[in-house]
Amino acid sequence: MEDETELIGDYLIRSGTSDDVLRLESLWLALYEHQKSHGMLLDLPVDAFSHWTASLAPILTRFACLFVAEKNGELVGFLAGRIRSLPPYFGGSQAGFISDVYVAEPDRGHGLGRKLVLMATGWFQKLGLARIELQVIMNNLPARELYRQLGWSEELVQMVWEPKPEEARHDG
């Protein structure tokens, strides 16, 4: 696939590289903190970012995409996505999955998130994928509205159950 590049004001939006993956740690951790502030319950292990990079970098451009937003050479936003197979009972076809989308707080409101999502959607469509999925934290209303504006619809609600600390103590 050819590299995509677009200018939005002072921002360059482009296809990411394996070198960019390694430069994303602070943004990736900020994404997680943003998700936590909107209600995400999972805690990251200490080595979470290294596991994320190890899973993304080797498949980049073939089975995964990365798009980045930068200003003056500094990364200020990113989107990562992957191709995954649906279970056989859902037809077993391949679907695109946008796993991470984040734009740093000071750089929001310029259309960067919108452009990142559109570039990823285009990447998946060029591969012939008819279904693209993503997950968004329930309380992240601005993101949910952006996705609706781009034609996405809500299909599932993920619910989790975790024992309360006192329940966990009575297990054994």
C-alpha positions, 0 to 999 in steps of 0.5 A: 500500500502506498503511503498516505500523507495529508496536511491539516493546518500545521499538522502532518497526518501520515502513514506510520512506520515501525520507527514511529511505533517506538516513539508512541509510548507517551501518547499510548500511555496517555490514551490509557489514562484517558480511557481510565478517566472515562471508566475503563476498568483494566489496569496495565501491567508495567511492560504493557507498551513493550508487549503492544509494540512487539505485537504491532511492529512485525505485522505493520503494513501487512496485517496492521496499520498505523497512522500518525499526526505530527506537528513540527516533527513531534507525534501528537496523535495516532491510530493503530488497527489490525486485521482479524478473523471473525469466529466461524459462527459469524462467517469466519471472514476478515474484519478491520479492527481499530484498536487505538485512537488518540490525539493529545489534549492540546491538539484536539479540535483540528480534525486530526482524530477524524482524519486518522479514522478516515485514513484507517477506514480507507486502508481497510477498504483498499484491502477489500474488508467489508466490516471494520470494528472498534471499541470505545469507552461508554463515557467517552461521548465526544469520541462516540459522537465523532464515530457516529458522524463518520457513519459508524453505528453502535452494535454491542455493549461490553460489560465486565464483572470483577469481584469486589476485594472482599469477595475475592478474599472469600474465594479460597 
